[in-house]
């Protein structure tokens, strides 16, 4: 059941990241979910590194790091996806 929560969290974080990043992103929904999941992992890793991953109540700082990680990964991933798709179109 934990994989289902990971997918849901990845979807939510990926969609929020796409809404925050200016412009239109070209990545498909399945890649948005994967990038959101990777952003969540990056945010958890950063929160653990500075010692704020487990606090009393809601872990707002950890969630902010997760969203920040998703924003970074979606932005970089969108650029890479667009560059790869552009090369494929030029090659054909």
mmCIF file as gemmi writes it, N, C-alpha and C atoms, coordinates in Angstrom:
data_model
loop_
_atom_site.group_PDB
_atom_site.id
_atom_site.type_symbol
_atom_site.label_atom_id
_atom_site.label_alt_id
_atom_site.label_comp_id
_atom_site.label_asym_id
_atom_site.label_entity_id
_atom_site.label_seq_id
_atom_site.pdbx_PDB_ins_code
_atom_site.Cartn_x
_atom_site.Cartn_y
_atom_site.Cartn_z
_atom_site.occupancy
_atom_site.B_iso_or_equiv
_atom_site.pdbx_formal_charge
_atom_site.auth_seq_id
_atom_site.auth_asym_id
_atom_site.pdbx_PDB_model_num
ATOM 1 N N . UNK Axp A 1 ? 0.814 -1.197 0 1 0 ? 1 A 1
ATOM 2 C CA . UNK Axp A 1 ? 0 0 0 1 0 ? 1 A 1
ATOM 3 C C . UNK Axp A 1 ? 0.858 1.262 0 1 0 ? 1 A 1
ATOM 4 N N . UNK Axp A 2 ? 2.101 1.174 0.467 1 0 ? 2 A 1
ATOM 5 C CA . UNK Axp A 2 ? 2.938 2.365 0.509 1 0 ? 2 A 1
ATOM 6 C C . UNK Axp A 2 ? 3.298 2.847 -0.893 1 0 ? 2 A 1
ATOM 7 N N . UNK Axp A 3 ? 3.364 1.943 -1.876 1 0 ? 3 A 1
ATOM 8 C CA . UNK Axp A 3 ? 3.657 2.369 -3.245 1 0 ? 3 A 1
ATOM 9 C C . UNK Axp A 3 ? 2.532 3.234 -3.794 1 0 ? 3 A 1
ATOM 10 N N . UNK Axp A 4 ? 1.287 2.948 -3.377 1 0 ? 4 A 1
ATOM 11 C CA . UNK Axp A 4 ? 0.156 3.746 -3.822 1 0 ? 4 A 1
ATOM 12 C C . UNK Axp A 4 ? 0.259 5.176 -3.299 1 0 ? 4 A 1
ATOM 13 N N . UNK Axp A 5 ? 0.648 5.326 -2.033 1 0 ? 5 A 1
ATOM 14 C CA . UNK Axp A 5 ? 0.833 6.659 -1.467 1 0 ? 5 A 1
ATOM 15 C C . UNK Axp A 5 ? 1.984 7.385 -2.146 1 0 ? 5 A 1
ATOM 16 N N . UNK Axp A 6 ? 3.019 6.657 -2.519 1 0 ? 6 A 1
ATOM 17 C CA . UNK Axp A 6 ? 4.155 7.272 -3.223 1 0 ? 6 A 1
ATOM 18 C C . UNK Axp A 6 ? 3.708 7.812 -4.579 1 0 ? 6 A 1
ATOM 19 N N . UNK Axp A 7 ? 2.873 7.061 -5.276 1 0 ? 7 A 1
ATOM 20 C CA . UNK Axp A 7 ? 2.358 7.504 -6.575 1 0 ? 7 A 1
ATOM 21 C C . UNK Axp A 7 ? 1.443 8.712 -6.405 1 0 ? 7 A 1
ATOM 22 N N . UNK Axp A 8 ? 0.571 8.678 -5.412 1 0 ? 8 A 1
ATOM 23 C CA . UNK Axp A 8 ? -0.343 9.802 -5.167 1 0 ? 8 A 1
ATOM 24 C C . UNK Axp A 8 ? 0.446 11.054 -4.799 1 0 ? 8 A 1
ATOM 25 N N . UNK Axp A 9 ? 1.413 10.906 -3.899 1 0 ? 9 A 1
ATOM 26 C CA . UNK Axp A 9 ? 2.242 12.049 -3.502 1 0 ? 9 A 1
ATOM 27 C C . UNK Axp A 9 ? 3.042 12.573 -4.691 1 0 ? 9 A 1
ATOM 28 N N . UNK Axp A 10 ? 3.576 11.671 -5.51 1 0 ? 10 A 1
ATOM 29 C CA . UNK Axp A 10 ? 4.31 12.091 -6.699 1 0 ? 10 A 1
ATOM 30 C C . UNK Axp A 10 ? 3.428 12.858 -7.665 1 0 ? 10 A 1
ATOM 31 N N . UNK Axp A 11 ? 2.196 12.404 -7.838 1 0 ? 11 A 1
ATOM 32 C CA . UNK Axp A 11 ? 1.258 13.09 -8.716 1 0 ? 11 A 1
ATOM 33 C C . UNK Axp A 11 ? 0.959 14.493 -8.193 1 0 ? 11 A 1
ATOM 34 N N . UNK Axp A 12 ? 0.64 14.583 -6.917 1 0 ? 12 A 1
ATOM 35 C CA . UNK Axp A 12 ? 0.3 15.885 -6.328 1 0 ? 12 A 1
ATOM 36 C C . UNK Axp A 12 ? 1.495 16.838 -6.395 1 0 ? 12 A 1
ATOM 37 N N . UNK Axp A 13 ? 2.669 16.375 -5.967 1 0 ? 13 A 1
ATOM 38 C CA . UNK Axp A 13 ? 3.847 17.247 -5.988 1 0 ? 13 A 1
ATOM 39 C C . UNK Axp A 13 ? 4.233 17.636 -7.41 1 0 ? 13 A 1
ATOM 40 N N . UNK Axp A 14 ? 4.153 16.693 -8.34 1 0 ? 14 A 1
ATOM 41 C CA . UNK Axp A 14 ? 4.477 16.99 -9.727 1 0 ? 14 A 1
ATOM 42 C C . UNK Axp A 14 ? 3.533 18.017 -10.33 1 0 ? 14 A 1
ATOM 43 N N . UNK Axp A 15 ? 2.242 17.879 -10.067 1 0 ? 15 A 1
ATOM 44 C CA . UNK Axp A 15 ? 1.271 18.833 -10.604 1 0 ? 15 A 1
ATOM 45 C C . UNK Axp A 15 ? 1.428 20.216 -9.982 1 0 ? 15 A 1
ATOM 46 N N . UNK Axp A 16 ? 1.692 20.271 -8.673 1 0 ? 16 A 1
ATOM 47 C CA . UNK Axp A 16 ? 1.928 21.567 -8.032 1 0 ? 16 A 1
ATOM 48 C C . UNK Axp A 16 ? 3.193 22.205 -8.598 1 0 ? 16 A 1
ATOM 49 N N . UNK Axp A 17 ? 4.24 21.396 -8.788 1 0 ? 17 A 1
ATOM 50 C CA . UNK Axp A 17 ? 5.487 21.924 -9.352 1 0 ? 17 A 1
ATOM 51 C C . UNK Axp A 17 ? 5.256 22.471 -10.752 1 0 ? 17 A 1
ATOM 52 N N . UNK Axp A 18 ? 4.483 21.751 -11.58 1 0 ? 18 A 1
ATOM 53 C CA . UNK Axp A 18 ? 4.186 22.231 -12.93 1 0 ? 18 A 1
ATOM 54 C C . UNK Axp A 18 ? 3.381 23.532 -12.891 1 0 ? 18 A 1
ATOM 55 N N . UNK Axp A 19 ? 2.526 23.687 -11.899 1 0 ? 19 A 1
ATOM 56 C CA . UNK Axp A 19 ? 1.733 24.91 -11.78 1 0 ? 19 A 1
ATOM 57 C C . UNK Axp A 19 ? 2.593 26.094 -11.33 1 0 ? 19 A 1
ATOM 58 N N . UNK Axp A 20 ? 3.625 25.83 -10.538 1 0 ? 20 A 1
ATOM 59 C CA . UNK Axp A 20 ? 4.48 26.906 -10.03 1 0 ? 20 A 1
ATOM 60 C C . UNK Axp A 20 ? 5.488 27.357 -11.077 1 0 ? 20 A 1
ATOM 61 N N . UNK Axp A 21 ? 6.028 26.426 -11.845 1 0 ? 21 A 1
ATOM 62 C CA . UNK Axp A 21 ? 7.039 26.754 -12.85 1 0 ? 21 A 1
ATOM 63 C C . UNK Axp A 21 ? 6.366 27.567 -13.963 1 0 ? 21 A 1
ATOM 64 N N . UNK Axp A 22 ? 6.962 28.723 -14.307 1 0 ? 22 A 1
ATOM 65 C CA . UNK Axp A 22 ? 6.341 29.531 -15.363 1 0 ? 22 A 1
ATOM 66 C C . UNK Axp A 22 ? 6.436 28.854 -16.729 1 0 ? 22 A 1
ATOM 67 N N . UNK Axp A 23 ? 5.45 29.105 -17.566 1 0 ? 23 A 1
ATOM 68 C CA . UNK Axp A 23 ? 5.429 28.538 -18.903 1 0 ? 23 A 1
ATOM 69 C C . UNK Axp A 23 ? 4.749 27.186 -18.927 1 0 ? 23 A 1
ATOM 70 N N . UNK Axp A 24 ? 4.684 26.625 -20.131 1 0 ? 24 A 1
ATOM 71 C CA . UNK Axp A 24 ? 4.053 25.314 -20.307 1 0 ? 24 A 1
ATOM 72 C C . UNK Axp A 24 ? 5.131 24.237 -20.341 1 0 ? 24 A 1
ATOM 73 N N . UNK Axp A 25 ? 4.954 23.224 -19.539 1 0 ? 25 A 1
ATOM 74 C CA . UNK Axp A 25 ? 5.878 22.102 -19.54 1 0 ? 25 A 1
ATOM 75 C C . UNK Axp A 25 ? 5.389 21.05 -20.533 1 0 ? 25 A 1
ATOM 76 N N . UNK Axp A 26 ? 6.33 20.383 -21.174 1 0 ? 26 A 1
ATOM 77 C CA . UNK Axp A 26 ? 6.013 19.434 -22.235 1 0 ? 26 A 1
ATOM 78 C C . UNK Axp A 26 ? 5.995 17.98 -21.765 1 0 ? 26 A 1
ATOM 79 N N . UNK Axp A 27 ? 6.302 17.722 -20.501 1 0 ? 27 A 1
ATOM 80 C CA . UNK Axp A 27 ? 6.407 16.343 -20.036 1 0 ? 27 A 1
ATOM 81 C C . UNK Axp A 27 ? 5.015 15.723 -19.875 1 0 ? 27 A 1
ATOM 82 N N . UNK Axp A 28 ? 4.885 14.434 -20.168 1 0 ? 28 A 1
ATOM 83 C CA . UNK Axp A 28 ? 3.591 13.76 -20.001 1 0 ? 28 A 1
ATOM 84 C C . UNK Axp A 28 ? 3.284 13.514 -18.518 1 0 ? 28 A 1
ATOM 85 N N . UNK Axp A 29 ? 2.052 13.121 -18.252 1 0 ? 29 A 1
ATOM 86 C CA . UNK Axp A 29 ? 1.6 12.924 -16.87 1 0 ? 29 A 1
ATOM 87 C C . UNK Axp A 29 ? 2.399 11.841 -16.159 1 0 ? 29 A 1
ATOM 88 N N . UNK Axp A 30 ? 2.705 10.744 -16.837 1 0 ? 30 A 1
ATOM 89 C CA . UNK Axp A 30 ? 3.44 9.66 -16.177 1 0 ? 30 A 1
ATOM 90 C C . UNK Axp A 30 ? 4.828 10.129 -15.745 1 0 ? 30 A 1
ATOM 91 N N . UNK Axp A 31 ? 5.441 10.997 -16.527 1 0 ? 31 A 1
ATOM 92 C CA . UNK Axp A 31 ? 6.752 11.516 -16.162 1 0 ? 31 A 1
ATOM 93 C C . UNK Axp A 31 ? 6.638 12.558 -15.045 1 0 ? 31 A 1
ATOM 94 N N . UNK Axp A 32 ? 5.527 13.274 -15.019 1 0 ? 32 A 1
ATOM 95 C CA . UNK Axp A 32 ? 5.265 14.214 -13.929 1 0 ? 32 A 1
ATOM 96 C C . UNK Axp A 32 ? 5.194 13.473 -12.597 1 0 ? 32 A 1
ATOM 97 N N . UNK Axp A 33 ? 4.53 12.323 -12.597 1 0 ? 33 A 1
ATOM 98 C CA . UNK Axp A 33 ? 4.416 11.511 -11.372 1 0 ? 33 A 1
ATOM 99 C C . UNK Axp A 33 ? 5.8 11.025 -10.938 1 0 ? 33 A 1
ATOM 100 N N . UNK Axp A 34 ? 6.584 10.535 -11.873 1 0 ? 34 A 1
ATOM 101 C CA . UNK Axp A 34 ? 7.924 10.033 -11.535 1 0 ? 34 A 1
ATOM 102 C C . UNK Axp A 34 ? 8.792 11.163 -11.003 1 0 ? 34 A 1
ATOM 103 N N . UNK Axp A 35 ? 8.765 12.318 -11.661 1 0 ? 35 A 1
ATOM 104 C CA . UNK Axp A 35 ? 9.56 13.456 -11.192 1 0 ? 35 A 1
ATOM 105 C C . UNK Axp A 35 ? 9.084 13.946 -9.828 1 0 ? 35 A 1
ATOM 106 N N . UNK Axp A 36 ? 7.777 13.903 -9.584 1 0 ? 36 A 1
ATOM 107 C CA . UNK Axp A 36 ? 7.254 14.266 -8.267 1 0 ? 36 A 1
ATOM 108 C C . UNK Axp A 36 ? 7.733 13.31 -7.183 1 0 ? 36 A 1
ATOM 109 N N . UNK Axp A 37 ? 7.773 12.019 -7.516 1 0 ? 37 A 1
ATOM 110 C CA . UNK Axp A 37 ? 8.276 11.027 -6.555 1 0 ? 37 A 1
ATOM 111 C C . UNK Axp A 37 ? 9.762 11.25 -6.281 1 0 ? 37 A 1
ATOM 112 N N . UNK Axp A 38 ? 10.527 11.526 -7.325 1 0 ? 38 A 1
ATOM 113 C CA . UNK Axp A 38 ? 11.953 11.794 -7.13 1 0 ? 38 A 1
ATOM 114 C C . UNK Axp A 38 ? 12.169 13.074 -6.319 1 0 ? 38 A 1
ATOM 115 N N . UNK Axp A 39 ? 11.344 14.082 -6.556 1 0 ? 39 A 1
ATOM 116 C CA . UNK Axp A 39 ? 11.425 15.313 -5.767 1 0 ? 39 A 1
ATOM 117 C C . UNK Axp A 39 ? 11.107 15.075 -4.302 1 0 ? 39 A 1
ATOM 118 N N . UNK Axp A 40 ? 10.158 14.192 -4.047 1 0 ? 40 A 1
ATOM 119 C CA . UNK Axp A 40 ? 9.827 13.831 -2.676 1 0 ? 40 A 1
ATOM 120 C C . UNK Axp A 40 ? 11.006 13.153 -1.987 1 0 ? 40 A 1
ATOM 121 N N . UNK Axp A 41 ? 11.649 12.24 -2.712 1 0 ? 41 A 1
ATOM 122 C CA . UNK Axp A 41 ? 12.828 11.573 -2.145 1 0 ? 41 A 1
ATOM 123 C C . UNK Axp A 41 ? 13.957 12.565 -1.877 1 0 ? 41 A 1
ATOM 124 N N . UNK Axp A 42 ? 14.159 13.49 -2.82 1 0 ? 42 A 1
ATOM 125 C CA . UNK Axp A 42 ? 15.191 14.506 -2.63 1 0 ? 42 A 1
ATOM 126 C C . UNK Axp A 42 ? 14.879 15.381 -1.427 1 0 ? 42 A 1
ATOM 127 N N . UNK Axp A 43 ? 13.628 15.79 -1.286 1 0 ? 43 A 1
ATOM 128 C CA . UNK Axp A 43 ? 13.22 16.607 -0.141 1 0 ? 43 A 1
ATOM 129 C C . UNK Axp A 43 ? 13.376 15.872 1.178 1 0 ? 43 A 1
ATOM 130 N N . UNK Axp A 44 ? 13.025 14.588 1.209 1 0 ? 44 A 1
ATOM 131 C CA . UNK Axp A 44 ? 13.204 13.793 2.427 1 0 ? 44 A 1
ATOM 132 C C . UNK Axp A 44 ? 14.684 13.664 2.783 1 0 ? 44 A 1
ATOM 133 N N . UNK Axp A 45 ? 15.522 13.474 1.766 1 0 ? 45 A 1
ATOM 134 C CA . UNK Axp A 45 ? 16.961 13.357 1.996 1 0 ? 45 A 1
ATOM 135 C C . UNK Axp A 45 ? 17.525 14.655 2.572 1 0 ? 45 A 1
ATOM 136 N N . UNK Axp A 46 ? 17.11 15.806 2.02 1 0 ? 46 A 1
ATOM 137 C CA . UNK Axp A 46 ? 17.577 17.09 2.54 1 0 ? 46 A 1
ATOM 138 C C . UNK Axp A 46 ? 17.082 17.332 3.964 1 0 ? 46 A 1
ATOM 139 N N . UNK Axp A 47 ? 15.818 17.014 4.224 1 0 ? 47 A 1
ATOM 140 C CA . UNK Axp A 47 ? 15.255 17.203 5.557 1 0 ? 47 A 1
ATOM 141 C C . UNK Axp A 47 ? 15.966 16.33 6.58 1 0 ? 47 A 1
ATOM 142 N N . UNK Axp A 48 ? 16.289 15.097 6.201 1 0 ? 48 A 1
ATOM 143 C CA . UNK Axp A 48 ? 17.032 14.221 7.1 1 0 ? 48 A 1
ATOM 144 C C . UNK Axp A 48 ? 18.432 14.766 7.344 1 0 ? 48 A 1
ATOM 145 N N . UNK Axp A 49 ? 19.035 15.314 6.302 1 0 ? 49 A 1
ATOM 146 C CA . UNK Axp A 49 ? 20.386 15.851 6.419 1 0 ? 49 A 1
ATOM 147 C C . UNK Axp A 49 ? 20.498 17.013 7.393 1 0 ? 49 A 1
ATOM 148 N N . UNK Axp A 50 ? 19.453 17.839 7.461 1 0 ? 50 A 1
ATOM 149 C CA . UNK Axp A 50 ? 19.509 18.968 8.398 1 0 ? 50 A 1
ATOM 150 C C . UNK Axp A 50 ? 18.749 18.693 9.698 1 0 ? 50 A 1
ATOM 151 N N . UNK Axp A 51 ? 18.159 17.515 9.795 1 0 ? 51 A 1
ATOM 152 C CA . UNK Axp A 51 ? 17.549 17.087 11.054 1 0 ? 51 A 1
ATOM 153 C C . UNK Axp A 51 ? 16.13 17.552 11.294 1 0 ? 51 A 1
ATOM 154 N N . UNK Axp A 52 ? 15.37 17.847 10.245 1 0 ? 52 A 1
ATOM 155 C CA . UNK Axp A 52 ? 13.986 18.297 10.432 1 0 ? 52 A 1
ATOM 156 C C . UNK Axp A 52 ? 12.975 17.341 9.805 1 0 ? 52 A 1
ATOM 157 N N . UNK Axp A 53 ? 13.374 16.111 9.578 1 0 ? 53 A 1
ATOM 158 C CA . UNK Axp A 53 ? 12.47 15.175 8.917 1 0 ? 53 A 1
ATOM 159 C C . UNK Axp A 53 ? 11.389 14.627 9.828 1 0 ? 53 A 1
ATOM 160 N N . UNK Axp A 54 ? 11.579 14.677 11.118 1 0 ? 54 A 1
ATOM 161 C CA . UNK Axp A 54 ? 10.59 14.133 12.037 1 0 ? 54 A 1
ATOM 162 C C . UNK Axp A 54 ? 10.396 15.112 13.188 1 0 ? 54 A 1
ATOM 163 N N . UNK Axp A 55 ? 9.327 15.889 13.116 1 0 ? 55 A 1
ATOM 164 C CA . UNK Axp A 55 ? 9.027 16.864 14.161 1 0 ? 55 A 1
ATOM 165 C C . UNK Axp A 55 ? 7.656 16.562 14.748 1 0 ? 55 A 1
ATOM 166 N N . UNK Axp A 56 ? 7.299 17.236 15.811 1 0 ? 56 A 1
ATOM 167 C CA . UNK Axp A 56 ? 5.973 17.073 16.404 1 0 ? 56 A 1
ATOM 168 C C . UNK Axp A 56 ? 4.96 17.771 15.504 1 0 ? 56 A 1
ATOM 169 N N . UNK Axp A 57 ? 3.866 17.109 15.237 1 0 ? 57 A 1
ATOM 170 C CA . UNK Axp A 57 ? 2.833 17.7 14.392 1 0 ? 57 A 1
ATOM 171 C C . UNK Axp A 57 ? 3.137 17.489 12.918 1 0 ? 57 A 1
ATOM 172 N N . UNK Axp A 58 ? 2.711 18.446 12.109 1 0 ? 58 A 1
ATOM 173 C CA . UNK Axp A 58 ? 2.901 18.365 10.663 1 0 ? 58 A 1
ATOM 174 C C . UNK Axp A 58 ? 4.309 18.83 10.324 1 0 ? 58 A 1
ATOM 175 N N . UNK Axp A 59 ? 4.983 18.076 9.491 1 0 ? 59 A 1
ATOM 176 C CA . UNK Axp A 59 ? 6.363 18.395 9.111 1 0 ? 59 A 1
ATOM 177 C C . UNK Axp A 59 ? 6.371 19.381 7.944 1 0 ? 59 A 1
ATOM 178 N N . UNK Axp A 60 ? 6.068 20.646 8.215 1 0 ? 60 A 1
ATOM 179 C CA . UNK Axp A 60 ? 5.958 21.645 7.146 1 0 ? 60 A 1
ATOM 180 C C . UNK Axp A 60 ? 7.275 21.861 6.42 1 0 ? 60 A 1
ATOM 181 N N . UNK Axp A 61 ? 8.368 21.849 7.167 1 0 ? 61 A 1
ATOM 182 C CA . UNK Axp A 61 ? 9.678 22.076 6.542 1 0 ? 61 A 1
ATOM 183 C C . UNK Axp A 61 ? 10.002 20.929 5.595 1 0 ? 61 A 1
ATOM 184 N N . UNK Axp A 62 ? 9.751 19.707 6.016 1 0 ? 62 A 1
ATOM 185 C CA . UNK Axp A 62 ? 10.004 18.55 5.158 1 0 ? 62 A 1
ATOM 186 C C . UNK Axp A 62 ? 9.151 18.616 3.895 1 0 ? 62 A 1
ATOM 187 N N . UNK Axp A 63 ? 7.879 19.012 4.048 1 0 ? 63 A 1
ATOM 188 C CA . UNK Axp A 63 ? 6.998 19.127 2.894 1 0 ? 63 A 1
ATOM 189 C C . UNK Axp A 63 ? 7.463 20.241 1.951 1 0 ? 63 A 1
ATOM 190 N N . UNK Axp A 64 ? 7.967 21.32 2.503 1 0 ? 64 A 1
ATOM 191 C CA . UNK Axp A 64 ? 8.5 22.402 1.667 1 0 ? 64 A 1
ATOM 192 C C . UNK Axp A 64 ? 9.721 21.914 0.89 1 0 ? 64 A 1
ATOM 193 N N . UNK Axp A 65 ? 10.582 21.131 1.544 1 0 ? 65 A 1
ATOM 194 C CA . UNK Axp A 65 ? 11.738 20.568 0.845 1 0 ? 65 A 1
ATOM 195 C C . UNK Axp A 65 ? 11.295 19.598 -0.255 1 0 ? 65 A 1
ATOM 196 N N . UNK Axp A 66 ? 10.268 18.815 0.012 1 0 ? 66 A 1
ATOM 197 C CA . UNK Axp A 66 ? 9.752 17.887 -0.999 1 0 ? 66 A 1
ATOM 198 C C . UNK Axp A 66 ? 9.235 18.654 -2.217 1 0 ? 66 A 1
ATOM 199 N N . UNK Axp A 67 ? 8.482 19.717 -1.967 1 0 ? 67 A 1
ATOM 200 C CA . UNK Axp A 67 ? 7.963 20.52 -3.068 1 0 ? 67 A 1
ATOM 201 C C . UNK Axp A 67 ? 9.103 21.207 -3.816 1 0 ? 67 A 1
ATOM 202 N N . UNK Axp A 68 ? 10.074 21.73 -3.082 1 0 ? 68 A 1
ATOM 203 C CA . UNK Axp A 68 ? 11.228 22.347 -3.728 1 0 ? 68 A 1
ATOM 204 C C . UNK Axp A 68 ? 11.988 21.352 -4.59 1 0 ? 68 A 1
ATOM 205 N N . UNK Axp A 69 ? 12.161 20.136 -4.087 1 0 ? 69 A 1
ATOM 206 C CA . UNK Axp A 69 ? 12.819 19.093 -4.865 1 0 ? 69 A 1
ATOM 207 C C . UNK Axp A 69 ? 12.031 18.749 -6.12 1 0 ? 69 A 1
ATOM 208 N N . UNK Axp A 70 ? 10.718 18.695 -5.993 1 0 ? 70 A 1
ATOM 209 C CA . UNK Axp A 70 ? 9.876 18.4 -7.161 1 0 ? 70 A 1
ATOM 210 C C . UNK Axp A 70 ? 9.965 19.517 -8.193 1 0 ? 70 A 1
ATOM 211 N N . UNK Axp A 71 ? 10.003 20.755 -7.734 1 0 ? 71 A 1
ATOM 212 C CA . UNK Axp A 71 ? 10.117 21.884 -8.658 1 0 ? 71 A 1
ATOM 213 C C . UNK Axp A 71 ? 11.426 21.801 -9.435 1 0 ? 71 A 1
ATOM 214 N N . UNK Axp A 72 ? 12.516 21.537 -8.729 1 0 ? 72 A 1
ATOM 215 C CA . UNK Axp A 72 ? 13.82 21.452 -9.383 1 0 ? 72 A 1
ATOM 216 C C . UNK Axp A 72 ? 13.851 20.301 -10.382 1 0 ? 72 A 1
ATOM 217 N N . UNK Axp A 73 ? 13.389 19.137 -9.973 1 0 ? 73 A 1
ATOM 218 C CA . UNK Axp A 73 ? 13.455 17.96 -10.842 1 0 ? 73 A 1
ATOM 219 C C . UNK Axp A 73 ? 12.499 18.094 -12.033 1 0 ? 73 A 1
ATOM 220 N N . UNK Axp A 74 ? 11.313 18.649 -11.82 1 0 ? 74 A 1
ATOM 221 C CA . UNK Axp A 74 ? 10.387 18.849 -12.942 1 0 ? 74 A 1
ATOM 222 C C . UNK Axp A 74 ? 10.97 19.868 -13.929 1 0 ? 74 A 1
ATOM 223 N N . UNK Axp A 75 ? 11.561 20.938 -13.427 1 0 ? 75 A 1
ATOM 224 C CA . UNK Axp A 75 ? 12.14 21.949 -14.319 1 0 ? 75 A 1
ATOM 225 C C . UNK Axp A 75 ? 13.29 21.369 -15.148 1 0 ? 75 A 1
ATOM 226 N N . UNK Axp A 76 ? 14.186 20.651 -14.492 1 0 ? 76 A 1
ATOM 227 C CA . UNK Axp A 76 ? 15.319 20.048 -15.211 1 0 ? 76 A 1
ATOM 228 C C . UNK Axp A 76 ? 14.822 18.942 -16.141 1 0 ? 76 A 1
ATOM 229 N N . UNK Axp A 77 ? 13.934 18.103 -15.647 1 0 ? 77 A 1
ATOM 230 C CA . UNK Axp A 77 ? 13.403 17.013 -16.457 1 0 ? 77 A 1
ATOM 231 C C . UNK Axp A 77 ? 12.649 17.504 -17.676 1 0 ? 77 A 1
ATOM 232 N N . UNK Axp A 78 ? 11.916 18.607 -17.535 1 0 ? 78 A 1
ATOM 233 C CA . UNK Axp A 78 ? 11.191 19.156 -18.678 1 0 ? 78 A 1
ATOM 234 C C . UNK Axp A 78 ? 12.163 19.641 -19.746 1 0 ? 78 A 1
ATOM 235 N N . UNK Axp A 79 ? 13.228 20.29 -19.322 1 0 ? 79 A 1
ATOM 236 C CA . UNK Axp A 79 ? 14.24 20.75 -20.296 1 0 ? 79 A 1
ATOM 237 C C . UNK Axp A 79 ? 14.871 19.566 -21.022 1 0 ? 79 A 1
ATOM 238 N N . UNK Axp A 80 ? 15.216 18.532 -20.263 1 0 ? 80 A 1
ATOM 239 C CA . UNK Axp A 80 ? 15.815 17.35 -20.881 1 0 ? 80 A 1
ATOM 240 C C . UNK Axp A 80 ? 14.834 16.663 -21.826 1 0 ? 80 A 1
ATOM 241 N N . UNK Axp A 81 ? 13.584 16.535 -21.404 1 0 ? 81 A 1
ATOM 242 C CA . UNK Axp A 81 ? 12.556 15.894 -22.226 1 0 ? 81 A 1
ATOM 243 C C . UNK Axp A 81 ? 12.367 16.677 -23.525 1 0 ? 81 A 1
ATOM 244 N N . UNK Axp A 82 ? 12.278 17.989 -23.424 1 0 ? 82 A 1
ATOM 245 C CA . UNK Axp A 82 ? 12.095 18.825 -24.608 1 0 ? 82 A 1
ATOM 246 C C . UNK Axp A 82 ? 13.298 18.713 -25.539 1 0 ? 82 A 1
ATOM 247 N N . UNK Axp A 83 ? 14.51 18.698 -24.984 1 0 ? 83 A 1
ATOM 248 C CA . UNK Axp A 83 ? 15.714 18.578 -25.804 1 0 ? 83 A 1
ATOM 249 C C . UNK Axp A 83 ? 15.753 17.221 -26.504 1 0 ? 83 A 1
ATOM 250 N N . UNK Axp A 84 ? 15.405 16.163 -25.804 1 0 ? 84 A 1
ATOM 251 C CA . UNK Axp A 84 ? 15.403 14.834 -26.411 1 0 ? 84 A 1
ATOM 252 C C . UNK Axp A 84 ? 14.338 14.719 -27.499 1 0 ? 84 A 1
ATOM 253 N N . UNK Axp A 85 ? 13.169 15.25 -27.249 1 0 ? 85 A 1
ATOM 254 C CA . UNK Axp A 85 ? 12.086 15.188 -28.243 1 0 ? 85 A 1
ATOM 255 C C . UNK Axp A 85 ? 12.443 16.011 -29.474 1 0 ? 85 A 1
ATOM 256 N N . UNK Axp A 86 ? 13.124 17.144 -29.261 1 0 ? 86 A 1
ATOM 257 C CA . UNK Axp A 86 ? 13.526 17.992 -30.379 1 0 ? 86 A 1
ATOM 258 C C . UNK Axp A 86 ? 14.54 17.303 -31.266 1 0 ? 86 A 1
ATOM 259 N N . UNK Axp A 87 ? 15.486 16.565 -30.67 1 0 ? 87 A 1
ATOM 260 C CA . UNK Axp A 87 ? 16.486 15.832 -31.44 1 0 ? 87 A 1
ATOM 261 C C . UNK Axp A 87 ? 15.846 14.721 -32.259 1 0 ? 87 A 1
ATOM 262 N N . UNK Axp A 88 ? 14.848 14.043 -31.675 1 0 ? 88 A 1
ATOM 263 C CA . UNK Axp A 88 ? 14.173 12.963 -32.402 1 0 ? 88 A 1
ATOM 264 C C . UNK Axp A 88 ? 13.427 13.506 -33.607 1 0 ? 88 A 1
ATOM 265 N N . UNK Axp A 89 ? 12.801 14.658 -33.471 1 0 ? 89 A 1
ATOM 266 C CA . UNK Axp A 89 ? 12.056 15.249 -34.587 1 0 ? 89 A 1
ATOM 267 C C . UNK Axp A 89 ? 13.006 15.719 -35.689 1 0 ? 89 A 1
ATOM 268 N N . UNK Axp A 90 ? 14.174 16.227 -35.314 1 0 ? 90 A 1
ATOM 269 C CA . UNK Axp A 90 ? 15.138 16.681 -36.311 1 0 ? 90 A 1
ATOM 270 C C . UNK Axp A 90 ? 15.771 15.508 -37.051 1 0 ? 90 A 1
ATOM 271 N N . UNK Axp A 91 ? 15.924 14.372 -36.39 1 0 ? 91 A 1
ATOM 272 C CA . UNK Axp A 91 ? 16.562 13.217 -36.989 1 0 ? 91 A 1
ATOM 273 C C . UNK Axp A 91 ? 15.673 12.541 -38.033 1 0 ? 91 A 1
ATOM 274 N N . UNK Axp A 92 ? 14.367 12.666 -37.896 1 0 ? 92 A 1
ATOM 275 C CA . UNK Axp A 92 ? 13.467 11.995 -38.839 1 0 ? 92 A 1
ATOM 276 C C . UNK Axp A 92 ? 13.143 12.836 -40.037 1 0 ? 92 A 1
